[in-house]
Amino acid sequence: MHAALSAAYDSSVPIYAVHADNWRAVVSDVAPEASEFVKASGFDGEAGAHVLIPGLAAPVKAVLFGVEKPKATDRDPFLAGKLASVLPAGIYRLEGDFGDATLATLAFVLGTYRYERYKAKPKGVTTKLVPPANVDANRVSLMAEAIAEGRDLINTPANDLGPQEIEFAIRSLADQFGAKIHSIVGDDLLTQNYPMVHAVGRASPRAPRIIDMVWGDEKHPKITLVGKGVAFDTGGLNIKPDNSMLLMKKDMGGAAVAIAAARMVMAFGLKIRLRLIVAAVENSISGSAFRPGDVLASRKGISVEIGNTDAEGRLILGDALALADEETPDLILDFATLTGAARVALGPDLPPFYTDDDALARDIAHAGERVNDPVWRMPLWKPYAKGLQSKIADINHITSGGFAGSVTAALFLQRFVEKAKAWAHFDVFCWVPAAKNGRPEGGDPQAARLVFELLEKRYGR
């Protein structure tokens, strides 16, 4: 069981879900002696507000926590996640209507996450929750552990997480679940036809690589997850300004999403043949860096003119997607921290996704709604593909106009997928700028829980 979960019901402190219309009645019922204290505290049942009711035998007898009214249309399924950051150390249990009990429990557990690798005195988990009787604690634990691994990968600075360390993380996963894995590293990328991955990563002393893991029964539907693993992005010769480079340790967030989703798939034993492909590089600067105006070959056979070396993610994904596509899988899902344009359009919390399969789009959207891992469909608007035309190559990887950057990036990637029965691309941010309920500030493998929900509903265990 996850460290934030406990079976010690008898020693747990109840957290009562209340709202503006019923909190007085709850206080009168569970702690009538504290009615005046609660009034004096200013607590009024507002959603997200809380008050600790002191006890005689223990510092805290109960907690009142404001939630939205049961029929409210804008209830936050992760509201209980706030509790993990505001309660004193102890063991607690949920009482009353917190909405979906599984999501409330998961939010609490996710809210206890802290990245403390470099802290001299890490605090660890100090608040714990006894899961409600109708919640599968093992399911919550496994999901929370997968998300924590994704968060750890994203939060780790690039001096300790390069392409090789990304490979180590996947190898550890493969060893745990008995998957097959191999990698193609450095100049072997050229001899085995991954020229764009090699070009993007060749300027770094840390060798670029393709990491390819396979798990499951070959008779089951073939599902492939593809992740962008840019361990750090300087922008290359089109160097980023300092404010844009500061968070570029998270540019491998797409790989973290794919790894977290793969962990959940294998831990729950879904009936799929899973393939995980990650292109891992560092986009650095040296005399061997690729240049604006270069024309690169690709695994797909498409020649690509380089418009800007800071648009490197779509290049390595192009080779990775071509590899994924070659076996005609039932479904390819790719994940990448690809464009600032996606953030301008939808902000940091709502990643866009792209697919030309309407049924898949509906399933993705519904899965995100069910597990509170939201995404928003954006169009693969074909007329914009004209902006990717090149005078000297088959395609340019960026447009000259600057408009619809996330859309044109998706259209570029689509050129490398033609055999797969279905494909979707997720342009994720993978970072929480300011802490939210169940989502501490820092790395966040967005869409990983959505992907597991999608695959579990489509293919079962």
N, C-alpha and C positions, 0 to 999 in steps of 0.2 A: 504493500500500500504506500502511496505517496506520503512524503514526510509531513505534508500539511493536512493529512486525514488521520483521524483517530477513532478507535473503537470504545473509548472511555466515556460512554454515555452518562453514567452515574455522576461523574465529576465534571460534566460539561455545564457551561452557562447558557441558558436559553437566550436566543435573539428573537424578539417578537417583531414580526412584520406588521406595521401599523400605518395608518394614513390619517389625514386631517379629521375624518368623520368618526374614527373609532379609537384613537389612542387613549382618550380619557377612560373609556370603558375597559380597555385592556389593563391600564394601570390599576384601576379599581379592583379588577379581578385578580391580578398576579402580585401586586404590591401596593395595597391601599395606603399603607403607611408612608409611601413615597410620593403621593399625589401632589402635595405642596412643593416638594423638592423638584419634581419634574416641571411643574408650572414655573417655578422660579428660574429654572435653567433656560427658559425661553424655547424649549422644544415645542413644536406645533404640528409634528407629523409630516413636515415637508419631505418630499422624496430625496433620499440621500443624507438626511440629517439623522443624528443618533444621540442618545443619552444613556449614560451608564447609571444604573440604579445600584447604589451601594448596599451591601448586606452586613449582617452582624458576624456571621461565621466566615465570610470571605469578602475580599475587597469589592467584588462585583457580584450582585445577586442575579441581575438580568440586564439585558440591553434592549432598548426600544430603537427600532430602525425604520425610518420613513420610507415607504414604497408608494408607487403610483396606485391609484384606486383600481380595483379589479377590472373594471370595464374600460379603463383608459386605453386609447388606441396607440399611444406612444410609449408603452412600457419598455423599459430597458431590460432585456433578459440578463444582462451582466451587472445590474445594479448592485447585487450582493458582493461583487468583486471589490467594491469600495471598502468593505468591512475589514479586509485583510490589512489595509494600510492605516486604519484609524483605531483599531482595538488594541488594548494592552495584551501582553503575552498571556496565553491561556488556551483552554479548550472550550469550544462553543458548539451549539447546535441551532438549527433553524426551526422556528415555530411560526406557523401561520402561512399566509399566501405570498410566497416569493416568486410566483409564476412557475415557469418550467423548473422543476427541482433539480434536474440534471445540469441545466445550464447555470443555475444559481450556484450549485456546488462547484462546478468547473470554474466559474468566474472567481469564486473565493480562492480556490487553489491557485489559479493563474495569477491572482493578485498578490500571492505571497512570494512570487519570484523576485530574486535580487541577483544582480551580476556582481559577485564579490571575489572574483579570481585574484584581483590585485590588492585586496584589503588585508591589512596586517591582522585585524581582528574581525573576521566575518561574523555576522549575527546569525545567519542561518534562518530557519523557519521558527518563528516565535508564536504565531497564532495558528491554531489547528481547528479543524471542523469535524464533528461527527456527522457523516453523511446521512441524509434522511433514509428511512427504511426502503423507500421506493426507488432509490438511486443505486445504480451499479457502480460501486466504488472502484472496482477493477478497471472498468471502462474509463472512468474519469481519470484514474491514475495513469493509465497508459497514454491517454491523449495529452495529459498535462506534461508527462515526461517527454513526449515527442516535441511539443511546443517549446519546452525548456531547452531541449537540445538545439532547436532552430534558433532560439533567442541567443543562446551561448555562442553559436557560430557567428551570428551577425554582430554581436557585441564585442567579440574578440578583436583587438587591434591587429593591423596587418603585419606588424613585426612578429607576431606569434601565430598568424594564420595566413599562409600563402597557399599556392596551388597544391603543394605536397601535403600540407596539413588538411586541406579539404579532402584529398584522396585518403588520408589516414582515417578521417571520420567515416567515410563511406566503407572503407575496408573493415573498420570496427563493426559497422552495421551488418555487413555481409557475413562476417564471422559469427555474429550473434544469432543470425537467422538462417545460416547455412546457404547463403546465396553465392553464386559464381561471380567473380569480378576480375577484370583485367584493365590495364591502363596503357595508353600510348603516350610517350613522353618525349619532349624535346625534338630533335631532328627526325626522330622516327615518325613524327606527324607528317613530314614531307614525303617520306617513302611510302607511308600508308594512306596518303591522300586526304590530309586535313590542313590544307594550305592557309586558310583564313585563321584558324586557331593558332597556327605557328606564327603567322605574321603579326598578330596582335600581341603575342606573348614573348616574342624573341628578344625584345629590348631589355627584358628583366633578367637578372642572374638566376632567378627562380624559374625553372623550366616549365613551360606550358604543358597541358596534358588533356587528353580525353579519358574520362573514367566511365566505364561501362559495367553495370551490375545487372544480373538477371536472377530472378527468384520465381518459384512456383511451377505449376504443372503446365507443360507445353500444350496440353490439350485445352486449357482454359483460354478465355479471351485475352488477346495480347494488348496490354496497356503500357504505354511508355511515358514516363515523366522526364522532361528535359529541363535542366536548370543552368542559368547563367552564373558562372562562378568566377567573376572578376574580383580577385582578392583585394586589389586596390586599383583605383583608376585615377591616374594623374591627368588624364585627358590626352596623354601622348604629346606629340609635337604641337597639337592645338591645346596647349596646357590650360587647365582649369584655373580660375582665380582662387585665392585662398579660401574664401567663404564657401565656394562650391566643392572644394577638395576635402574639407574638414571631415565630412561624414562618409568618405568614399570607402571606408572599411566595410560599409554595408552593401557595396556593389556586388557582393556575392549572395545577396539575399534570395535571388531566384533559386540558387543551388540549395540554400537552407530550407526553402519551402518544399522543394522536391524531396530532400532528405527527410524532413519531418513527416511529410505525407507517406513516403515509402515506409518509414518506421511503423506508422499506424497500420498500413496495409498488411505488413508482415506480422505484426504483433497480434492482429485480430484474425489472421489467416483467411483473407478474402480469396474468393475463387477466381483469381486472375493469374495470368502469367505476367509478372511485373518486370519491367525494364527501367532502370534509372540511368540516364546519361547526363553527365555534367562536363561541360567544357570549363576548365579551370586555368586561369591565366592571371598575370599581373600586367596591366597596361602601363608600362614605364617609359622612360626617356633615356635614350643612349644613341650612339652612332648607328646602331642597327635598327632603330625604330622605323616602323612603316610611316609613310608620308602622305599628306594630302596630295591628290593627283595620281598616286600609284594605282595600278590596276592589278587586282589579285585574282588568281584562280580560286575556284571553290570545289568542294567535293562533288557538288551537283553538276559541275561543268559549266556553270554560269560565271562569266567574267564580271568582276565588280570594280567599278571605279570608286576610289576613296574620296569622298567630299569633305570629311572631317574625321580626324583620328579620335575624337572624343565620342564618336558614335560606334564604339568598338563592340558593344554587347551583341548587336544584331549580326555582326560578322561571325563571331564564334558560335552563336546560335544557328547561323545558316549551315555551317558544317555539321553541327550536332543534330539538327533536324533532318538533314539529308541522310545521315546515318540511321536515325530512328525510322525514317520513311521507307528505307530499302526493304524491310521485311513485311511491308504492307500490314501494319498493326491495326487493330480495331479502333484504337484511340490514341492520339498523342496530345498531351497537355504540356505546354511549356511555360516557364515562369522566369521573369527577368525584371530587375530594376532598370527599366529601359529608357524612359523619357521623362524629362521635366514637364513636357506638354501634358502628360497624363495627370500630373499633380495640379497644374493650372486648371485643367478641365474639371477634375473631381476631388481635388484635395488629397491629403495624406491617408484618409481613413477608408476611401472607397475606390479600390482598384478597378480599372476597366478591364474587360475581357473581350476577345474577338473570336468569332467563329461564323462560318456560313451555314452551319447546321442548326436549324431552328429548334429541333427537338432537344439537342444537346444544350443549346442556350437556355431553354426553359428549365431543364434539369439542373443546370449550374445555378441559375438564379434561385430556384426553389431550395436547393441544398444550402445555399448561403443564408437564406432567410431562416431555415429550420435551426441552424446551429449558430446563428448570430456571427457569421463570417461573411459580411456583405461584399458583393461586387456589382458592377453595372455593365451591361452590354453596350459596346460601342460598334459603329458600323465599319465593315470592310468596304469602304466607299470606293468602288473601282475607278471612277474618273480621276481620283487623286493619284493613281498609279502613274499617270503621265509625268508627274513631277519627278519620278525616279529614272527617267530616261537619261541615257548617257550618249555622247557623240562618239566615244571611242571604245566603249565596252557594252556588254549586254544590259547592264543596269548600273545606276549609281546607288549607293546605299543611303543617301539622304536627298532631300529636295533642296532647291535653292531658295524657295519662298519663305520657309520658316513656319508656315501654317500647318495645322493638323498633324503635328509631329508624331503623336502616338499612333494615329491612323496609318500614316505612311510607313512607319516602322513595322506595323503589323502586316501591311501589304508587301513589304520587302520579305518578311519571314515566310509569308504564304507561298512565295516563289519556290521555296525549298521543300514544300510538302505537296505531293500529288498522288501518292499511292495509298496513304492512310485512309481508312474509312471515315474517320472524323478527326478534327483537330481544333484545339482552342489555344489561344495565346493570352496570358495574363501579364499585364504591365503593372507590377506591384511596387510599392514604396518601401515596405518592410521596415518602417521606423515609426515609433510613436513619439512625436515632438514634445508632448506634454501628457503626463499620466492620465489615463482614463480608467473607468471601472474594469477591473480584470486585465488591464493592459498597462503595466508600468512603463515609464519612459524608457526608450531604447529600442533594441531590435525586436521585430515581430514578424514571424513567418506567415504573412497574410495569405489566406486562401488554402492553407494546408488542411485545416479541419473541414473546410468545404469540400476539398477533393476527396478526403476519406468518406465523407457522408455521401457524395455523389457515387463513388465506386461501390460502397457497401449497398446502397439502394439499388444500383443497376445490376450488380453481379452476386451479391450475397456473400456469406461466409462459407 
